[in-house]
């Protein structure tokens, strides 16, 4: 009689690849029939000790049972993301404010001006238009006072967005502006995907802080508890990584081995989470302190970014949708 021992990873959204491990799993004479929340899943790899499947569509979310028809009584669980919003266009991670409201974008194709480009998703899941003044909104970040800043890859500016959604230019001539993060001293850092990390002071004055290899997509920025800036930016190379930039501008490759690194974020414990959007293996990885301590936490479709709710939970974004997972992890506040 077979049995189930483990599930890896423990979080997922539709389109993700999940592996259940066990003993005596059914592969002969017929392959196992795996059901996720009662919905049949497509197997992509099978052996007597592990079964890998694609998470099907149509799952409600939350703790979801995984069962195998041939193993009556054996059940494992995976935490499935609950769909929050669809019909979006995310280029970078969404962003939570201190009240637990999630801000997301409809960035659009270059030069496209949609009626609403930034939306707010309330803690109860309701979605509201927030603003449409920022063309091609790319990255979002809140400062220590709770003020929202949005970059535009179209005009190379960073906008300050008021609580009523009205936007004013904070800094301009920033190249292809993507990636935003506030330093502990309140300075704003902006990624220019042509190969520069820029520092912007509170008056909007700009200076080049560091140089990195140009990105074919976008830079993604996050400050760690060590006051260093961590940056990803996919290139055409097969082995991209995460860069660490010290407060004095010293750049080092902190870790490598990613196929297409995207959004990144720190939780309240100081652990770093990085999205890898490599086709067929898109997921979220956690680093608990050291570059070598890498763990796959979540699998999903083509992921773009993630953000931690300051009150607990994580939102993960694909190009057109955002999901929430009630995982009890708090974000690192600015």
N, C-alpha and C positions, 0 to 999 in steps of 0.2 A: 504494500500500500504506500503510495507516494505521500509526501508532505511538503508544505511550504515553510521556508525558514526566514526569508528576508525579501524586501523590495528595495530597489535602487533605481533612481533616486526616490525620495519620499514625497516630493512635490512634483506636480505636472499640470500642463494644460493640454487641450486637444492638439493632436499632431506630434506630441512628444513621444520619445522612446523610453519605455520602462522595462526593467528586467526583474522578474521574480526568480528567486533562487530556492532550491529545495533538493529533495532526494526522491529518486524514482518517478520523476515527472513523465507524463505520458507522451511518447513520441512514436511508438510503434504498437500495433500496426497502423494506427491513425494518430495524426497530430492532435495535441491538446486543443480544446475549444476554450479560449480565455474570454471571460466577460468582465467588463469594467462598468460597475453600476448597472449590471444587467444587459449591457449593450455588447455584442460580440466585437472583439478586437482582432486586427490583422497581425498574425505572427510574422516576424522577419528573421528570427533565429531561434533554433530549438535544440535542446540536448536534454539528457536525463537529469541534469543538475541546474539548468537555467532556461527560461523562456523569455524572449524579448518581443515586445509587441508595440504597435502604434496606438496611442490613446485615441479612441474614436470621438467623433463629434456628438453633440446632443447631451452631454453630461451636465447635470445641474451645478456641481461643484461641492466643496466641502469634503469631509472624510468619506471616501468612496470605496466600497468593497471590490476586491478582485477575486474572482472565483474561477475554477477550472471544472468544466462539466464532469470530467472523469474522476475528480477527487471530491466526492461529497463530504461536506463538513469542514473542508480546509478553506480558510478565508484570510486574505491579507488586505491591507488598507493603504491607499495613497491619498494625499491631500491635493484635491483638484481645485484649480483656480475658478472663482465665480466671475462670469463675464460682467464687467462694469459698464463699458462703453464700446461701441463699434462705429464704423464709418469715419474713422479718424485718419490722420496721416502724421505719424510720429517719426521724427528724425533722431531724437535723443530721448532720454528718460523723462517720464512725467515728474511732477514735483508736488509734495505735500506741504501745506502750510501748517502752522503750529496748532490749528484747530482740527486737523484731520481732513480738510478739504483737499481734493486731488485736482491738479491743474494739468490739462492735456491739450494737444494742439491738432489743428488741421493745417499742416504746413503747405500742402499743394505743390504743384510743379513750379519750377523757377519762374518768377514773374506773375504767377497766378494770384489774384486778389479775391479770396473768398469773403462772403459777407461776415462770417464769424471765423476767426482763426485760433482763438483760445477759448476753451470751455472749462467749466468747473463742475466736478462731480462731488456732490455732498456725501457726508458719511452714511446717509440712508440710501445712497445709490442714485438719487435724482441728478439729472444732468441739466446744466443751464448754460446758455451763451454768456461769455464773459467779456470778450473784446474782439474787435476786428481791425484795429489800427496798425498792427504789426504785419508787414508783408513777409510771407514765408517764415513764420516763427520756427525757430530751430531748437534752442535750448532754453530751459527755465531754471531760475534759482531765486531763493529768498534770502534776504540779508538778515541781520540779527534783529532788526526792528519789524520783520515780517513784511517788508516791501518786496513785491515781485519784480524781477528783471527778466527780459526776454531778448534773445539775440535773433537777428535776421540774417540769413545767409544770402538774401537777395541784395540788400543795400549795405551790408557790412556794418550795421549799427547795433547797439544795445539800447533797448527801450526800458524806461521805468514805467510800470503800469499801476495806475491808481486803483483804489478799491472799487471805483465805479467802472473800471475797464478802459478808461482813457489812457493813452500811451503818449509819452514824450521821450525824445531822444536823450539818452544819458551820455553816450559816446558814439563816435562815428569813425569812418575810414579804418575799419578793423579787418579788412580783407574779407575772406569768406568766413564769417563769424559763426562758429559752432563750438559748443562746450562752454559752460559757465560754472564758476564756483567762487564762493567767498572765502577769503583767508581769515584766520582768527583775528587779525587786526582790522578787518572790515574792508580791505581792498578787494576789488573784483578782478578775477582772472578769466580771460577769454581765449579760446583756441581759434587761430586762423589756420584752416586746414592746409594752406600752402606751406606750412612748416614753422609757425611761430606761436608762442604762448605770450600773450600780452597782459600787462598789469594796468588796471584802470583805477585811479584814485576816486575819492568821493566827489570831486569836481568834474570828473570825466576826462581828466588828463591821462594820456596813454604813453606807455613805454614798453619796449620789447624786453621780456623777462628771460626767455629761453628759446632755443631752437630744437625742433624735432624733425624726423623724416616726414615729408608731406603725406597726407592721408588721401586715399581715393574716395572716402565717404565723409567722415566727420571726426573731429576730436571729441572726446568725452572726458570730463574733468570731475575730480572729487578730492576734497581735502581730508586727510587722515587725522587721527588724534595726535600724531607726532608732528603736526603743523606742516608736513610735506604735502605737495600736490601730486596726485596720482592721475596719469593720463593714458588713455587708449586711443588708437587711431589706426584702423585697418589700412594696410598697404596692399600692393600686388604680391608681396612675398607670402610663402606658405607657412611661416613661423613668426607670427607677430606676438607682441607682449604688452606688458604694463610698464610704463615709465614712472620713475619717482624723481621729483624735483624738490630739492631742499629749499628752505627759505632764502638762501643766498644764491639760488639759481643753478646749482650743480645738478646735472642730469645723469641718471643711471638707468639701465634696464633692470627693473626690479624682478620681473619674471617673464618667461616666454612660453611658447608652446600652444598659442591660440591660433585658430584658423582665421577668425574674423572678430576680434574683440570690439565690443560696443560699450553700452552704458555700464557704469560702475557706481557703487555706493557703499558707505560704511554703516554698520549698525551701532547701537548704543554701547556695545562691548568693544568696539574698535575693530571688528572683523570686517575684512574687505570682501565684497561680492562683485563678480565680474560676469557680464553676459558675453557668451561666445555664440555668434550667429552663423557658424559654419553649417552649410547645407547638409541636412541629414543628421546633424549632431548638435543642434542648437540647444543651449542650456545655460544655467546659472551656476557658477562655481564660487565656493567660499574659501577664503584663506584665513586661518586662525593664527595670525601673527607672523608667520614666516612664508617666504615664497614657495617653499617646498611642501607646505601643508595645504594641499589643494584637494577639495572635495566637491563632487557634483551634487548640488542640492536640488536642482529642478531641471526638467526637460520640457521642451515645448516646440511649437512651430518656429518660424523665423523671427527670433526675438530681437528687440532693439534696445531696451533699457529696463530699469527697475527703480523703485523708490520705496523707502520704508516709512510707514505711518508713525509719527511720534507717539501715538497711543497704542501701537502694536499692529502688526500685519505688514504685508508687502504687496505692492502693485507691480505687475510685470506688463510690459508693452510689446506687442508686435507692431508691424507697420501700420495696421488699421484698427487694432483693438487693444483694450486694456482689461486685465483680469486682476482680481484681488484674492490673496491667499491669507487665511486667518491662522498665521503661524506663530503668533505671540512674540514676535521679535520687534523691538522698537528701533527707530532710526536715530542716527547721531544728529542732534540739532546743531544749527550754525552757532 
